[in-house]
Amino acid sequence: MSERGELDLTGVKLNTGVWLVKVPKYLSQQWAKATGRGEVGKIKIAKNQGKTEVSFTLNEELASIQNAKGAPISAPREHPFMMQSVGGQTLSVFTEGPSGQSEDKPDGNNEKLTFEGVVVQRAECRPAVNESYMRLKRQQIEESSKPFRLSLQLDKAVTTNYKPVSNHQYNIEYERKKKEDGKRARADRQQVLDMLFSAFEKHQYYNIKDLVDITKQPVTYLKEILREIGIYNVKGTHKNTWELKPEYRHYQSEDKSE
């Protein structure tokens, strides 16, 4: 325990027994509002037909709780205890605080652990089911059922936040550049025919992509000219290729011999 500072074992010598009690969340929140070490309530222990009955009564000053709208709601004040056994477990309670020896050990850990006692009884503090309790539960259910996001109708346009646009500037620039790069000006018809005849002198078959790369012409304009001088093969070995009509063929000797 040297890493945590000193350990006060006075509670062991006194054989102190403590109770471990589970309380509702709202009750612990109200206790935290108590100023200083003021009284938060009273515990009553009584015997009823040989059976021990324990209850806690919350102070009237701490029984007022505000809801989400700021309206006050009276919290339950009576809280009977449901007693439970420790169940063969060994449970202990420790507290942590300053040791008061900072002058003697300026460089050491001045936190001190104090052994308060061994848990001898477990219990659950439950609110009595009455009108105050039902109002509190109704408020908790309403708060938990509220959606995290709400749709609101705006009276006027919001000018301080980001405005959606139909198309972003970088998309516009990309489309403009794409059109400029892909735009092909139509050349003179005879000039295109000369380029095509020159290409078919080298090879007999071409696909449309290769002819577009050679002539740098729009596809529709190039196909229009090809239909006049060429034949499109839809089957056979040279499927999906263009070749010249027989009356326009004039291949180089090496290609013709092949």
C-alpha positions in Angstrom: 0.0 0.0 0.0 3.1 2.3 -0.1 2.1 3.6 -3.5 -1.2 4.9 -2.1 0.2 6.4 1.1 -0.5 5.4 4.7 -3.2 2.9 5.7 -5.1 3.7 8.9 -6.3 0.5 10.5 -8.1 2.0 13.5 -11.3 0.5 12.2 -9.9 -3.0 12.4 -9.0 -2.6 16.1 -12.5 -1.3 16.8 -14.1 -4.1 14.9 -16.4 -1.6 13.2 -19.3 -3.0 11.1 -20.8 -1.0 8.3 -23.9 -1.3 6.1 -23.7 -1.3 2.3 -26.9 0.3 1.0 -28.0 0.9 -2.6 -29.9 4.1 -3.1 -31.8 5.6 -6.1 -30.0 8.0 -8.3 -32.2 11.0 -7.6 -31.6 10.4 -3.8 -27.9 10.6 -4.1 -28.2 13.7 -6.3 -30.3 15.4 -3.6 -27.8 14.4 -0.9 -25.1 16.1 -2.9 -27.1 19.4 -2.7 -26.9 19.4 1.1 -24.6 22.3 2.2 -21.6 21.3 4.2 -22.2 18.4 6.5 -25.9 19.2 7.0 -28.5 16.6 7.8 -30.0 14.8 4.7 -32.5 12.7 6.5 -33.2 10.3 9.3 -33.0 6.5 9.6 -35.6 4.7 11.7 -35.0 1.1 12.9 -37.9 -0.7 14.5 -39.1 -4.1 15.4 -42.3 -5.5 14.0 -43.3 -8.9 15.2 -39.7 -9.8 15.8 -38.6 -8.6 12.4 -36.3 -5.6 12.0 -37.8 -2.8 9.8 -35.5 0.0 8.6 -36.6 3.1 6.7 -35.1 6.4 5.6 -36.9 9.8 5.6 -35.5 12.5 3.3 -35.4 16.0 4.7 -38.2 18.2 3.5 -35.7 20.8 2.2 -34.2 18.2 -0.2 -37.5 16.8 -1.4 -38.0 19.5 -4.1 -36.8 18.4 -7.6 -37.1 20.5 -10.8 -38.1 18.9 -14.0 -36.8 19.7 -17.5 -39.1 22.8 -17.7 -38.0 24.1 -14.4 -41.2 23.3 -12.5 -40.8 21.9 -9.0 -41.7 18.3 -8.3 -41.9 16.8 -4.8 -39.7 13.7 -4.5 -40.7 10.8 -2.3 -39.5 11.3 1.3 -40.2 7.8 2.7 -37.8 5.0 1.7 -38.1 1.6 3.3 -35.1 -0.7 3.3 -35.1 -4.1 1.6 -32.7 -6.0 3.8 -30.3 -8.5 2.2 -27.6 -10.9 3.5 -24.0 -10.4 2.8 -24.0 -13.8 1.2 -20.7 -15.2 2.6 -18.7 -12.4 1.0 -16.0 -10.4 2.8 -16.6 -6.8 1.9 -14.8 -3.8 3.4 -15.1 0.0 3.1 -12.1 2.3 2.7 -12.0 6.1 2.5 -9.2 8.3 1.0 -8.0 11.7 2.3 -5.0 13.8 3.1 -2.6 12.3 5.7 -1.7 15.7 7.2 2.0 14.8 7.1 3.0 16.9 4.0 5.6 18.8 6.0 7.5 15.7 7.1 7.3 14.1 3.6 7.2 16.9 1.1 8.2 14.6 -1.8 6.1 11.6 -0.9 2.5 10.6 -1.4 0.4 12.5 1.2 -2.9 10.6 0.6 -4.0 8.3 3.4 -6.4 5.3 3.2 -8.6 4.7 6.2 -10.2 1.4 6.9 -13.8 2.2 7.9 -15.0 -1.3 8.6 -16.3 -4.6 7.4 -19.7 -4.9 5.6 -22.1 -6.7 8.0 -25.4 -5.9 6.3 -26.5 -5.1 2.8 -29.8 -3.4 1.9 -31.6 -1.6 -0.9 -33.2 1.8 -0.2 -36.5 1.9 -2.2 -39.0 4.8 -2.4 -42.4 4.2 -1.0 -45.0 3.9 -3.8 -47.2 7.0 -3.4 -48.4 10.0 -5.4 -45.0 11.7 -5.2 -43.2 8.6 -6.4 -45.6 8.2 -9.4 -45.1 11.8 -10.5 -41.3 11.4 -10.3 -41.5 8.2 -12.4 -43.7 9.9 -14.9 -41.2 12.7 -15.3 -38.3 10.2 -15.7 -40.2 8.3 -18.4 -41.1 11.4 -20.3 -37.5 12.6 -20.1 -36.1 9.2 -21.4 -38.6 9.1 -24.2 -37.7 12.5 -25.7 -35.9 12.2 -29.0 -32.4 13.5 -29.1 -33.1 15.3 -32.4 -36.1 17.4 -33.2 -37.4 18.9 -36.5 -38.2 22.6 -36.3 -39.8 24.9 -38.8 -37.7 28.0 -39.4 -39.3 31.4 -39.7 -36.5 32.9 -41.8 -33.5 31.6 -43.7 -30.4 30.9 -41.8 -27.5 32.9 -43.2 -24.8 32.1 -40.7 -24.4 28.4 -41.5 -23.3 26.4 -44.5 -25.7 26.7 -47.4 -26.2 23.6 -49.7 -25.4 24.2 -53.4 -26.7 22.4 -56.5 -23.2 21.7 -57.7 -19.8 22.3 -56.2 -17.2 24.4 -57.9 -14.7 21.6 -58.2 -17.3 19.5 -60.0 -18.0 22.4 -62.4 -14.3 22.8 -63.2 -14.0 19.0 -63.7 -16.9 18.9 -66.1 -15.6 21.9 -68.0 -12.2 20.4 -68.4 -13.6 17.1 -69.4 -15.7 18.8 -72.2 -12.7 20.8 -73.4 -10.5 17.7 -73.6 -13.1 15.6 -75.2 -14.3 18.1 -77.7 -13.2 17.3 -81.2 -13.6 19.8 -84.1 -14.9 18.3 -87.4 -12.2 18.5 -90.1 -12.9 18.9 -93.8 -14.6 15.8 -95.2 -11.9 15.3 -97.9 -9.2 15.6 -95.2 -10.8 12.9 -93.2 -11.1 10.6 -96.2 -7.4 11.1 -97.0 -6.5 10.1 -93.4 -8.8 7.0 -93.6 -7.4 5.8 -97.0 -3.9 6.3 -95.7 -4.6 4.2 -92.6 -6.3 1.4 -94.6 -3.2 1.2 -96.9 -1.3 0.0 -93.9 -3.9 -2.4 -92.4 -7.1 -3.9 -93.7 -9.1 -3.9 -90.4 -9.6 -1.3 -87.8 -11.9 -0.9 -84.8 -13.6 2.5 -84.3 -11.5 3.4 -81.3 -8.3 3.2 -83.4 -9.8 5.2 -86.2 -10.9 7.9 -83.7 -7.3 8.1 -82.4 -5.9 8.4 -85.9 -8.3 11.0 -87.3 -9.1 12.9 -84.0 -12.7 13.2 -85.2 -16.0 12.8 -83.3 -17.3 9.3 -83.4 -20.7 10.1 -85.0 -19.0 12.2 -87.8 -16.4 9.5 -88.4 -19.1 6.7 -88.6 -21.0 8.8 -91.1 -18.0 8.8 -93.4 -17.1 5.2 -92.8 -20.6 4.0 -93.9 -19.9 5.5 -97.3 -16.5 3.9 -97.9 -16.4 1.0 -95.5 -18.0 -2.2 -94.3 -18.6 -3.0 -90.7 -18.0 -6.7 -89.8 -20.5 -8.1 -87.4 -19.3 -11.7 -87.4 -16.3 -13.8 -88.3 -12.7 -13.5 -87.4 -12.6 -9.7 -87.7 -15.8 -9.1 -85.8 -16.6 -5.5 -84.7 -14.0 -4.0 -87.2 -14.2 -1.7 -90.2 -12.7 -2.4 -93.6 -12.9 -0.6 -97.0 -15.4 -1.6 -99.6 -13.9 -3.6 -102.5 -13.9 -0.6 -104.8 -11.8 1.5 -102.4 -9.3 -1.2 -101.4 -5.7 -0.5 -102.2 -3.4 -2.2 -99.7 0.3 -2.4 -99.6 1.8 -5.4 -101.4 3.0 -7.1 -98.2 -0.5 -6.9 -96.6 -2.1 -8.0 -99.9 0.2 -11.1 -100.1 -0.7 -12.0 -96.6 
